[in-house]
Amino acid sequence: MQTLESIKKRIKSVKTTSKITGAMKLIATANIHKQSKEFQMIASYCHDFYEIIKPLANASNLVYKKELEANNDKGTLYVLVSSSLGLCGAFNINVAKFVIERLKPNDKVIVIGKKGYSYLKSHGYENKILYCIEVSDKNLNYLEILPLSGIVMELFQTKQFCHVKLVYTKFLNSMTFNPVEINVLPFDTELFKDDQSKDKFITALDLVNEKKQEIEYESSKRSILDAVMPSYVATLIFASIIESRLCESGSRRNAMDTATKNAKELIDSLLLQYNRARQEKITQEINEIVAGGTNE
């Protein structure tokens, strides 16, 4: 049976932990407000960016069709977006498992974030990792993504892989975050389908389409694709990191909220245990006093 002193120390320890998890919850909540604004901005930018390059989407698949058929035995390159920080529930585990379930013998992975790398390594997939890249936790810059975009483009254009897929965590609501997969190269035409349920930004391209005019390319489609693709890949990766960090903060807030509630329940249980032990000790001391007086 635990002594009063040991129970008291444990209560103090749990209270300290509760304060830490409570503070981390507040920080995560503040990060969510900031990252939500960043996510809305990048989502708006991606929408317009996709509208501009939409006419190239089908053309790109025609351009690369013969190359894909010739290199169909090549594997897929996965770009996995995880975090470098823990204490965010199953955020990193879910996205890493998502990739592992899809890996085939010729596939490789570029990991963004230490936690994804650690999970793959600990589960025997270290030989699948080409690179592990860390990006700034604060003030993430689009220019930081361009070197990674260059690596991905080089691996695809040198025909080392026939497909490039991006795996990250998609934000659905404040409680739900699901791993998703996007076909980066060749272009994923699903990204360019019109969404009638949402208001569209009116762009010059929309006006051209309304008039049913065809866009004429002054250069070859291939040269335009080669010029656009690095920016396209970098934009997708950058946007996925922004969205993943929003999910990471949401997952961390939920995890810290649960941990704080569990700590409070544990404190209540320990206080009850402490009071019972204290009452038993007092009762025992009274009985000893009464027994001593009776013997006299």
Secondary structure, DSSP 8 states (H G I E B T S, - for coil): ---HHHHHHHHHHHHHHHHHHHHHHHHHHHHHHHHHHHHHHHHHHHHHHHHHHHHHHHHHHHHTHHHHHHTTTSEEEEEEE--S---STTHHHHHHHHHHTT--TT-EEEEESHHHHHHHHHTT-GGGEEEEE---SSS--HHHHHHHHHHHHHHHHTTSEEEEEEEEEEEEETTEEEEEEEEEES--GGGGS--TTS-----HHHHHHHTT-----SS-HHHHHHHHHHHHHHHHHHHHHHHHHHHHHHHHHHHHHHHHHHHHHHHHHHHHHHHHHHHHHHHHHHHHHHHHHHH-
